Amino acid sequence: MRYVPRPGVVLTKVCGASLLVPNREASQACPHIMRIKGFLVLDWKALVNGKELEVLYKGHEVLKRISYEEAVEEVDSSLAKLCEQGFLIEEE
């Protein structure tokens, strides 16, 4: 499984806040703007650049000094929420 950003969703900064903004192409699937912060911003950028989930898991494990299992649970949970809200597309 992998997640890819929905075409038409862009990450932008407004007054220091990181926002996922859907354009017209993506507005049917995710009709709202969402603020993201912290590691989720890094995860989004990694996915935009085509990184595999394994890279995200390892990044969380090392930078947060948590177990690999905790990192997998944390990343999967965050990305599943973005998928439910339409910002990401889940692929097999």
C-alpha positions as CSV (number, residue, x, y, z in Angstrom):
1,M,0.0,0.0,0.0
2,R,1.0,3.6,-0.6
3,Y,-0.5,7.0,-0.4
4,V,-0.1,9.7,-3.1
5,P,-1.3,13.3,-2.8
6,R,-4.5,13.9,-4.7
7,P,-3.8,15.9,-7.9
8,G,-4.8,19.5,-7.4
9,V,-3.9,19.7,-3.7
10,V,-1.1,22.0,-2.9
11,L,0.8,22.7,0.3
12,T,1.3,26.4,1.0
13,K,2.1,28.7,3.9
14,V,0.0,31.6,5.1
15,C,1.2,33.7,8.0
16,G,3.4,30.8,9.1
17,A,0.7,28.2,9.0
18,S,1.1,25.2,6.6
19,L,-2.1,24.6,4.7
20,L,-3.3,21.9,2.3
21,V,-5.4,23.7,-0.3
22,P,-7.4,21.9,-3.0
23,N,-7.8,23.7,-6.3
24,R,-10.8,23.2,-8.6
25,E,-9.6,19.8,-9.7
26,A,-9.5,18.4,-6.2
27,S,-12.4,20.4,-4.6
28,Q,-15.0,17.6,-5.1
29,A,-13.0,15.1,-3.1
30,C,-11.8,17.6,-0.5
31,P,-13.9,20.7,-0.4
32,H,-12.0,22.4,2.5
33,I,-8.6,23.7,3.4
34,M,-6.7,21.9,6.1
35,R,-3.9,23.1,8.4
36,I,-1.1,20.6,9.0
37,K,2.0,21.0,11.2
38,G,5.1,19.3,12.4
39,F,6.0,15.9,11.0
40,L,2.9,15.8,8.9
41,V,4.3,18.6,6.8
42,L,7.5,16.6,6.3
43,D,5.5,13.5,5.5
44,W,3.4,15.4,2.9
45,K,6.6,16.8,1.2
46,A,8.1,13.3,1.1
47,L,5.0,11.8,-0.5
48,V,4.9,14.6,-3.1
49,N,8.5,13.7,-3.9
50,G,7.5,10.0,-4.4
51,K,9.0,8.6,-1.2
52,E,7.9,5.2,0.0
53,L,6.2,4.8,3.4
54,E,9.3,3.0,4.7
55,V,11.2,6.3,4.4
56,L,8.6,8.0,6.5
57,Y,8.6,5.3,9.1
58,K,12.4,5.4,9.5
59,G,12.3,9.2,9.7
60,H,9.8,9.2,12.5
61,E,11.7,6.4,14.3
62,V,15.1,8.2,14.2
63,L,14.0,11.8,14.6
64,K,11.4,11.1,17.4
65,R,13.4,8.4,19.0
66,I,10.5,6.0,19.1
67,S,10.2,2.3,18.2
68,Y,9.7,1.3,14.6
69,E,6.3,-0.1,15.5
70,E,5.3,3.2,17.1
71,A,6.5,5.1,14.0
72,V,4.5,2.8,11.7
73,E,1.3,3.2,13.8
74,E,1.7,7.0,14.0
75,V,2.4,7.5,10.3
76,D,-0.3,5.2,9.1
77,S,-2.9,6.8,11.4
78,S,-2.0,10.3,10.2
79,L,-2.0,9.4,6.5
80,A,-5.3,7.4,6.9
81,K,-7.0,10.6,8.2
82,L,-5.7,12.6,5.3
83,C,-7.0,9.9,3.0
84,E,-10.4,9.9,4.6
85,Q,-10.6,13.7,4.1
86,G,-9.7,13.3,0.5
87,F,-6.2,14.9,0.5
88,L,-4.5,11.6,-0.2
89,I,-5.3,8.7,-2.5
90,E,-4.6,5.1,-1.3
91,E,-3.0,2.8,-3.9
92,E,-2.1,-0.8,-3.7
